[in-house]
Amino acid sequence: MSQLDDIMQSRRDTRHFTDEPVPEHVLEKALQAGHWAPSVGLTDATRYYIIKSDKVKKAIKSLFLDYNEKASDLTDDATQKSKYKSLKLEAIEEAPIGMVIAYDRSVLNSFTIGTVGSNEAVKFSSVCAAQNIWLSLTEQGFGMGWVSIINYYQFKKILNLPENIEPLGYFCIGKPATNYDNQPMLQQLQWKQKSELPAVTEISEINELVQTQLQIQKEKQNATPQISAESIQTKIDQKTKPLGSLGKLEKIAFQIASVFQTLTLTLQKPHLVVFAADHGIANQGVSAYPQNVTRQMVANFLDNGAAITVFCQQNHIQFCIVDAGVNYDFPTNTKLINAKIDKGTQSFLTTSAMTLAELELCFEGGKNTINTIAKTGCNCIGFGEMGIGNTSSASALMHILTQFPIEECVGRGTGISMDKWHHKVHILQTALSNFDGKPDLKSKLAHFGGFEIMQMAGGMLAAFENNMLILVDGFICTVAFLIAKTFSPNIQKNAIFCHQSAEKPHQKLLQFLEAEPVLDLDLRLGEGTGCALAFPIIQSAVAFFNEMASFESAGISQKED
Ligand SMILES: Cc1cc2nc3c(=O)[nH]c(=O)nc-3n(C[C@H](O)[C@H](O)[C@H](O)COP(=O)(O)O)c2cc1C
C-alpha cells in the first residue's frame, strides 16, 4: 500500500482535539496543499479565512447550536432524536484553529472556462482544495473537521464576508485526540455504516431525447357554445341587484360560465404551481439579491414559510413547487416536482440562455406538470414563479413580443436602486444588440428565456387544452402568458389576470393585452401571490352566480324603466 493510500484511509473528520497548538508551518503547508488543488478554468477562486479569536469562535458556535436544534427537530423518531443529540458534530471552541474555506463567485462575472455546464464547478474546485488540506493535515499528524450545520446567511454576516464570497463551511483544525478506531466517527457510534465499496455503474446506452413540438392549441372554442352568452348574462341580470352593480364580479362570473359552459359554476381542486429556476443573467448585477436566494426560497416554500404558502393555506388552494432549473441539488425526498432542465440558464448577455432542445423540454415539462394536475380533477390553476434574475429575462421577452422600447419593459424587480435600474437597462440593451441568432420567435425565446418562464408558458397551454381556468399572477407570469398566447391566440378567454403589479412594465403589458386585473395592491413579490389573494374574490363571483336569489325567486319587483 502506498503512503498516499495510508493517508487517505486514515484521514478522519475530527471533532475531538487535544490542547496542542497547530504550528504555523503545519498550517502553511496545508494551505499550500489546498492551493495546489485543481480549479475550474484555473479560476483560483478559493479563499481562506483563519480564525483564532475565542470571541469569533463563540459566535460561530452559537450559530451551530441554533441550527443543530433545528436539525434535531427534523426527526419525529424519539430514539433517533436522542441519538442525534448525543453526537458531537463540531469542535468549534476546542480546536485551536478555525478556518473558513470559501469561493469567490465574482469570478463568474467574466468568461470562465468550464462553468457552462454548471457554475457550481467553482464551488467544486474549492471542495478539491478542502480535501487537499485535509490530507496534508493528516500527513502532518493533525486533523480537520467540517462543520456545515450553520445558517450560512448569518454566518456570512457575522464574519463580514462580502456578498460574492460563499463559504463551504467552518473547519476545525488541531491535533486529534482519537482516531475513532480507524473508522468514521458516525460508524464507530453505529449511527451509519460506511458502504463497503464505491457505487460504480457503467453506462452504455443513451436515453433518446424525446423532442416534442410546441403544440398549437386546437380551436375548441370555435365550436358553437351550448350555453349562449345571452343566457349567462340573463342569469346575472336577474339577480336581486341593480344591473351591473357587482361590477367586475359579474364579468368574472360571466367568463367562468362561458369557459365551463354551464349555469352552475364550481371551482374544483384549485391549485397553485410555482415554477422556480435560476438565470445566468443574475451574475451581471441585475438583481438586488444573489442567485442563492432562489434555492433558499424553494426551501422556504417546502417549509411552508413563504407568503404564497401562507395564502394558499389560508384560501385552501393546493400548492405545488416545481424545480424547473434551480442551480442546486435538492434532496429527493421533498415535495418538489423535479422538472430540472439544467442548473440555471446561461447569461444571455453573451450567449443563448438555453438551446432550442431545452426550450422544447421546458414546454413539454410545463405541460406534463399541468396535465398531471388536471387529471386530479382540478379546473382552476394559478401560476407563480421564483427565480433571481427573472425580471431581466421577462423584460427582454416583453420587448421582443411587444416591440415596446426596452426601457419601458424594465422595472425595479426585487427593488433595485435607480443606479442599478440604469445598469439593468444597459445590460439588456447590450444583450439585445449582441443577439446574432436566427430571427424566428423560438430562437429568440431560447436566447432570452428562463426555464421557469417557458415551463409556465407550456403549462398555460396545457391548462387551456384541459379547459381550466388560468389564474395569471404578475409581470413575469404575464410575460409567460403572452408567450403562450402567441402559440394559442384564444387562450385569453380562459385567463383571469389576478392583479396589477407594482412592477411598472406590468401595467403596460396588461394594457397591451387589454386585460383587466382583479386586484391592484402594489404587490411585487411574484410567487403567484396575486393569484392566491384574488382567489376568494373569484369564489365570491361563483357564489353570487350560483346562490343569489333572482327577482323572480325572491318575489321582488324589478326596475321599471
Ligand atoms: C461537505 C461535508 C460537510 C460535513 N459537515 C459535518 C458537520 O457539520 N458536522 C460533522 O460532525 N461532520 C460533518 N462532516 C463529516 C462527515 O460526517 C464525515 O466526513 C463522514 O461521517 C465520514 O467520516 P470520515 O470523514 O471520518 O471518513 C461533513 C463532511 C462533508 C464532506
PDBQT file of the ligand as one rigid body, heavy atoms in Angstrom, charges set to zero:
ROOT
HETATM    1  C1  LIG A 601     -19.465  18.554   2.963  1.00  0.00    +0.000 C 
HETATM    2  C2  LIG A 601     -19.317  17.932   4.308  1.00  0.00    +0.000 A 
HETATM    3  C3  LIG A 601     -19.952  18.519   5.393  1.00  0.00    +0.000 A 
HETATM    4  C4  LIG A 601     -19.852  17.948   6.675  1.00  0.00    +0.000 A 
HETATM    5  N1  LIG A 601     -20.452  18.538   7.761  1.00  0.00    +0.000 NA
HETATM    6  C5  LIG A 601     -20.281  17.991   9.009  1.00  0.00    +0.000 A 
HETATM    7  C6  LIG A 601     -20.796  18.624  10.179  1.00  0.00    +0.000 A 
HETATM    8  O1  LIG A 601     -21.436  19.676  10.129  1.00  0.00    +0.000 OA
HETATM    9  N2  LIG A 601     -20.594  18.054  11.367  1.00  0.00    +0.000 N 
HETATM   10  C7  LIG A 601     -19.903  16.883  11.483  1.00  0.00    +0.000 A 
HETATM   11  O2  LIG A 601     -19.725  16.399  12.587  1.00  0.00    +0.000 OA
HETATM   12  N3  LIG A 601     -19.376  16.266  10.404  1.00  0.00    +0.000 NA
HETATM   13  C8  LIG A 601     -19.546  16.808   9.172  1.00  0.00    +0.000 A 
HETATM   14  N4  LIG A 601     -18.981  16.193   8.090  1.00  0.00    +0.000 N 
HETATM   15  C9  LIG A 601     -18.223  14.981   8.294  1.00  0.00    +0.000 C 
HETATM   16  C10 LIG A 601     -18.905  13.722   7.806  1.00  0.00    +0.000 C 
HETATM   17  O3  LIG A 601     -19.983  13.371   8.639  1.00  0.00    +0.000 OA
HETATM   18  C11 LIG A 601     -17.829  12.662   7.775  1.00  0.00    +0.000 C 
HETATM   19  O4  LIG A 601     -16.912  13.034   6.778  1.00  0.00    +0.000 OA
HETATM   20  C12 LIG A 601     -18.352  11.285   7.475  1.00  0.00    +0.000 C 
HETATM   21  O5  LIG A 601     -19.056  10.822   8.567  1.00  0.00    +0.000 OA
HETATM   22  C13 LIG A 601     -17.220  10.318   7.184  1.00  0.00    +0.000 C 
HETATM   23  O6  LIG A 601     -16.284  10.323   8.195  1.00  0.00    +0.000 OA
HETATM   24  P1  LIG A 601     -14.726  10.447   7.898  1.00  0.00    +0.000 P 
HETATM   25  O7  LIG A 601     -14.539  11.808   7.275  1.00  0.00    +0.000 OA
HETATM   26  O8  LIG A 601     -14.054  10.352   9.231  1.00  0.00    +0.000 OA
HETATM   27  O9  LIG A 601     -14.358   9.347   6.951  1.00  0.00    +0.000 OA
HETATM   28  C14 LIG A 601     -19.080  16.754   6.837  1.00  0.00    +0.000 A 
HETATM   29  C15 LIG A 601     -18.419  16.186   5.736  1.00  0.00    +0.000 A 
HETATM   30  C16 LIG A 601     -18.528  16.774   4.484  1.00  0.00    +0.000 A 
HETATM   31  C17 LIG A 601     -17.794  16.138   3.337  1.00  0.00    +0.000 C 
ENDROOT
TORSDOF 0
